[in-house]
Amino acid sequence: MEDLYINNSSLANTYNYSNVTSNNEDNNNAVFIKNVLTCIIIGVGVPLTLVAIYALYSQVRNDHVAPIYVINLLISDLIQLCCLIVRVASPEDQEKLEIIVLVYLSGLGASVCFMVCVALERYLVIAFPLWYRFRRTIKTSVVVCVVVWVISFFT
């Protein structure tokens, strides 16, 4: 076999790094736009979440079990939005920021768990309607919600 010889020495010396620049103005504009969008999300999300929680809470009083998981899902979303408010305010203390991130992650975990609970409940309503009709109680839903909150805060 013949030896294959490739000369790469000319390629190694032809890199031009003059096009790579750091532009702080673009970075500042991106941060500003991000903060404005976050404030709009908070300004719209918090009141609508509170209204949705109140509307669903009024259905629970009428002996409807279904919205309990959705109410807890909305509460976990409210926790995440409150943590977003603190992040926009950008606290100076690093410990406070770490605590806020932990609370945010707990709310995120609870949100995922409650989405699973809603999906499981809908599956049971469709797959086993008679069994689910007689087995569902508010007490069971509340116990599941408490367990989800405890697990999300300890993980």
HELIX and SHEET records of a PDB file:
HELIX    1   1 SER A    9  ALA A   12  1                                   4    
HELIX    2   2 ASN A   24  ARG A   61  1                                  38    
HELIX    3   3 PRO A   67  ALA A   89  1                                  23    
HELIX    4   4 GLN A   94  ALA A  127  1                                  34    
HELIX    5   5 PRO A  129  ARG A  135  1                                   7    
HELIX    6   6 ILE A  138  PHE A  154  1                                  17    
END                                                                             
